[in-house]
């Protein structure tokens, strides 16, 4: 440690840090050279990829070069990679109209390039820190890893194997990267830093639509806040999760202004996107968060702020027009047409109940049914996983969800309500509830590794970490004072 401090004081970089920077710079140069070699094929989309790649490698260089120690350098690197993976889906639109014909949008290939950038840097990390691989099938996180295995094996009989394998890349990248994040977390402060990285990724994801709205007011022409990267229902869920993360990580008397700004940002985007279940999930999660801590007044204040913000947006934005249309359309009776999807999907699920039809086969579900619209999935997490991976996949998902709840409830029972661990456990439980509620009418979990699903992956090992910390606190509290003393009795 003293030699490290001396090297920092003298301004000389350690050899390990220099090698890491050289690797990242080398990868950036190789990537830029490859893109330049195909400059004749350049387009607006390729220019966007170049800009995104340049920003990505600059971020990696900044993370590595500013870390004060080798331990923090490794930790910050994987946390930054997680931040990019989670936020990357907000940059490019991968929405494809003709998936059956294999005509994928250019945005889909652009997002895949972001996975390549992340994978290249992550390979360097894995080469030097492969210990996390031994943790993949330990603790509650083993259910996440087993889900990946089930999905990978099911690609062999998927309806479009190449499409399924493309999404397997992101699925396994998320599983491995989160295992590395878990490996790098040594204490509660590290755990908070990881959760804060997730929070700021959500800030990025919900801020981009606002920026695009300011440059193109037509984004609100339909009455809802649409975004190029995602549907308004998904955007509403992301914004609601930002609200819950901000409440979870708030500390009494600290950073109150920044917390309030982030909560307000989340509420505004959530309401403008007008995802009904996204709003309900956030309200339920926030209510549980305040109720389990006995903060009734704070909960009432939150609901009052939500009503005020909602009233202002309905009065002064096209949101009011959309709500009038929705109420008069009669869509609420069929859960916006989802009940027809569920009925048709169940008939197909029964045909291949055990193994399902293969990972991501639900993307082509609309071509097999006859309803008035073209759903890209089954709009229910449990039906989604049964359609793709059958009862085997359903079992793994249920175990994943069950162990997460068990761990978080155990933490809440083990520590006092005024303990910081209790707030973290309650907050993570609220985040879990939000995703679970949205999974009843969307693919928030069960198939494509979107932001909400991989956040759920992270909650699995976060719950393990919180439970381990709570047990340690209880053991220390129950140990007799004479055993804690390091001074022998005289």
N, C-alpha and C positions, 0 to 999 in steps of 0.2 A: 504493500500500500504506500509506503514512504517513497519508493522509487517511482510509483505512478504519480504521486503528488509532485515530486521533483521534476519529472518530465513535463508535467502540465505547467509548472511555474516557469520553466525555462523556455516554454513555447515549442518544444520538440515533440512531434507526434510519435506515438508508439508504433513499432513495426506492424503490429496486428491491425491497428487502425489504418495505417498507410496502405497495407495490402487490401483491406476491405474497400477503401476508396478507389484504389486502382482497378479492382475487379468491376466495381459499378461503373466507373468511367469507361473501362474497356467494353462492357456490355452496351453502354450508350452509344459508343462510337461504332461498334459492329452493327447495331440496330439502325443507326442513321445511314451507314454505308449501304446496307441492304435496301433500305427504302429509296436511297438515291439511285441505286442501280436500276430500279423500276420507275424512274421518274417519268418515263414516257406514258406510263399508265396512271399518272397522278390525276387526282380529282379533288374536289372540295373535301370529300370524305378522307382521302389519304392525307391531305394537309392537316385535317383535324387529328388524325392518328399521330402524325409527326409532332404536332404541338402537345398532345396529351402525353406522348412518350417522353418528350423533352422535359415537361413539368414533372413527370413521374421520376425520372432519373435524377433530376435536380433535388426533388424531395428526399430520395434515398441518400444522396450525397450529404444533404443537410443533416439528416437524422444520424448518419454514421459519424460525421465530422464533429458534431457538437456534443456527442455523448462523453461524459467525463471519465467513464471507466469501461472496461471490456464487457462487464456484466450488463451495464445499462445500454451499451451499444447493441448487444444482441437482443435485449428486451425491446428496446425502442424500434429496432428494425422490424421485428415480426409484428409489433403493434401497428407500425406504419403500413405494413403490407396488408394487414387486416383492415385498416381504415380505407385503403385504396380499393380492396376487393369489395367491401360493403358499399362504398360510394360509387363504384364504377358504373353500376347499372343506370345511374342518373345522367351519365354523359352522352351515351349513344342510344338510339332507339333500336331495339331488336324486334319490334313488332312486325310480323310477316303476314301478308294476306294469303299467300299461296304456299303454305308449308307442305301440303300434299304433293305439289309439283316440284318441290325442292327449290323454289324461287325465293330465297331468303333475302331480306333487306340488307343493304350495305352496312347499316348500323349493327346488324348481328355479327358480321365479320369484324367490325371495328371493336366491339366489346370483347370478342375472342382475342384480339390483339392485346388488349389490356391484361387478359389472363396470361398471355405469353410473357409480357413484361414482368408481371408478378412472379410467374413460375421461374424465370431465369434468375432473379435475385434470390428467390426462396431456395433454389438448388444450391446456391453458394452457401446460404445459411445451413442447409441440411448437411452439406459436405463437412462443415466444421462443427456442427452441433446435432449429431444424429440421435442423441439420447432420447429425444421426444418420441421417436418411433416405438420405443418400448412401452410407452404409456397409452398407446392407441386402444388397447383392449383391457384397460384397467379401470376400476371405479365405474361410476355411472356413464362415463363417456364411451364405454365399450358399446353401448347401444347405438350411439351415433356411428361408430365405425362399422358395426354390423349392418346398419342400414345402408351404408355405402357399398358393402360387399354384396348384399342382396340386390341392390340396383345394378351393380356391375355385372353380376351373373345373369340378370334378366335381360341385359342388352342382347344376349345371344338369340333370344326369340322375340325381341321387340319388333313392332311393325315397321319401323324405319331405323335400323341399327346405327347407321351413320349419324342420324340426328340425335339418337340417345347417347352415343359415345361422345358427341360434342359437349353435351351437358354434363356427362360424367366427369369431364375434365374439370369443370368448375366445382362440381360436387366434391371431388376428392381434393382439389386445391383448398376448398374451405375446411374440410375435415382435417387435413394435415396441418394447415396453417393454424387452426384453432388449437390443435394438440400442441403445437409449438408455443403458442401463447400461454397455454396452461402450464407447460414445462418451464417457461420463463418467469412465471408468477411465484415469488418467494414469500410474500407477506401480504397483509391487507392493503398496504399502500400500493403495491403492484396491481392488486386486484382492482382498486379504485382507478388506477391509471388505465387499465384495460377497458373498464366500463366507460371511462371518459373518452377513450378513443372511439368507442361505438357511438357515444353521444355526438361527437363532432362529425362523425361520418353521416349521421342523420341530419345534422345541421346543414351539411353540404347538400344532401339529397333533397331537402325541402326548400333550400334557398335558391337553387338553380331555376325552378319554375317561377319564382317571384322575379328573378332577374329577367327571364325570358318574357314574362308578362309586361315588365316595364318597357321592353324593347318592341313588344308586339301585343298591343291591347286586345287583338282578336282572340287571344288565348282564352279570354273569358266570354267569347261570343255566345257559347252554348249555355252560359250561366254557371258552369263549373270550371275549376282550374284544371285544364288539361296540360299534360307535359309531353314532350317528345319521347322521353325515356320510359314512361310508365302510365298506366291508366289512373284516372282520378281516384278510384277506390283504393288502389295500392298507395297512392300519394297520401291519402287521408290516414291510412294506417301508419305510414312512416312518420307523419307529423304527430299523430297521437303517441307513438312510441317516444318521440323526442320530448314531449311533455312529461312522460313518466320517467324517463332517464334523468331529466333535469330535477324532478322532485326527489328521486332516489339519491342523487349525488349531492344534494344541497346539505350544507352544514350550518347549524344554528349560528347566526351572527356573521357568517362569512359569505362573500360574493353574492349578496342578496340581489343586487342590481343585475348582474349577469344571469342569475337564475331566472329572474322575472322576465328579462328580455327573451330568453330562450323559450320559456313557457308561453309567452305571448306569441312568439313566432310560430310555435307549434300549433297553438289554438287557431290562429288566423288561417294558416295553410290547411289545417284539417277541416275547418268549416268551409273554406272556399272550394276545396275539392269535393265536399259534400258526399263523402262516402258514409252511408248511414251506419253500417256496422263498425266502420272505423271510429266514428264518433261515439257510438254506444260502448265499444270496447275501451276507449280511453276514459269515458265517464265511469264505467264500472271499475276499471283499474285504479283510477284516482280515488274513488269512494272507498275501495278496499284499503288503499294505501293510508288514507287518513283514519279510517275506522279502526284498523288493527293497531294503530298507535295512540288511539284515544284522542285524536285531534279533531273534534267535532266542529269547532269554530273555524279552523283552517279549511276543513272540507266544505263548509257552507260558503266560506269566502271564495273558494275556487269555483264552485258552481255559480255564484253570483257573477264573477268575472266572465265565465263562459257565456252566461246569458246576455251580459252586456255586449261582449264582443260579437256574439251571434246576431243580436238585434241591430247593431250598427252595420254589419255586413249585409244583412237582409235588406235594410233600408237604403243603403247607398251603393250596392253592387248588383250585378245581374243575378246574384244568388237567389234573390226573392222570386224572380221570374222562373228559375229552374224549379224551385220548390212548388210553385203553383202548378207548373206543368206536371210534376211527378204525382202530386195529390190527385189531379184530375185524370191522370192516365190509367188509373186502376192497377198499376204495376205492383203496388204494395201487397195486393192480395195473393200474388204468385211469387212473392219475394223477388221482384223484378225478373220474373221468368225463370227463376232457378228451380222451382218445384218441378217444372216440365223436364229440366235437365236431370234432376235427381231420379225421377221415375224412369226415364229412358236409360240412364246410366246403370241403374240397378239391374235392369234386364240383361245388359251386356256383362255386368260383373258376375252374375250367376252362371254364365257360360264357362268362365275360367276362374273359378273361385279360389283355387289353391295357390297357383303361381302368378295369376294375372296375365296381362298381355305384354309386359315388358316396360322398363323404365321410360317415362315420357311418352308412352303410346297415347296417353290421354290428349296430347296435343292434336291428334287426328280423330278424336272422338266425334266431332261435329259431322264428319263425312259418313258416319254410320247411323245417324238418327235423323228424324224428320220433325223438326220444330221450326218456329218462325225466325230464329236467329242462329248465329254461328258461334257457339261457345268454344273457347280454346282449352277448356278444362272442365271438370265436373262441379266446380264451385262448392266443394266440401272436402276438407282435408282427409277425412277417413274414407270417403268414397274414392277420392283421388288415389290414395295409396292402394286401396283394394283393386281398383281398375288396373293399375300398373304392376303391382307386386303381390296381389292376392292376400290371403290370410297370413302368409308368412311375413309380408311387409307390414301388415296391420299389427301383428304381434310385436314387432320390433318398435314401431311407433308408439304403441300403447305403453311398452316398458320404458321408453325414453321419457314420455310425458309423465308417467307414474312416478319414476324415481326422482325426477326433478321436483315434483310437488312434495314428495315425501321428505326430501332433503331440506327444502325451504321451510316447511312446517316444523320440522325438528329443530331448526335454528331458532325460529320464533318462540318455541317452547323452552329452549335451553337458556336464553339470555333475557335480561330485563328489557322492558320496552324503551327505556332511556339509553340503552347501549347502542353504539354505532352499528354493530353487527345486525341488530334487530331492524333498523331502518333499511339497511342494504337488503336483508332477506325479504322484508315486506315489499320494498320497491321492485325487486326481481320477481316476486310473486305477482305483482301488479302487471309487470311487463309480460310475464308468462300468460296471465289471464287475457290480456289484450290480444295476444297472438292466437290463443286458443279460441276466443269468441269469434275472431275474424275468420278462423279456419273453418267455422261452421257454414260459411257462405262463400268462401274463396279458397284459393290454393295457398293460404298463408303457411301451410306445412303439407308435406305428403308427396311432393314431386319435385318440380323445378327449384333449384337452390337460389331462390330470390332472397332479398335482404331479410324479410321477416323469418324465413325458414332457417337461414344460417345464424340469425340472432337467437333463435330457439336452440340451435346447436350450442351456442355459447352459454346459454343459461344452464345447460346440463352440467358442465364442469364448474361454472360459477357456483352452482348450488353445492357441489362437492366441496369446493374450497371454503365456502361459508360454514358448512357443517363441521369441517375439520377445525376451523378457527374457533367455532363455538364450543366444541368439545374440549379444546385446549384451555379455553377460558374457564370452563366448568371444573376441569381437573385442578387448575391452579387455585380456584376459589375454595374447593373442597379439601385441599391439602392442608394439614395442620401447620400452624405458624412455625412451630419448632423445626419442621422439615424444610421450610423455605429459607431459614436462616443459614447463612454461610459461615457464621462465627460460632465455633464450638462453645458449648456451655461451660462456665467456669465452676 
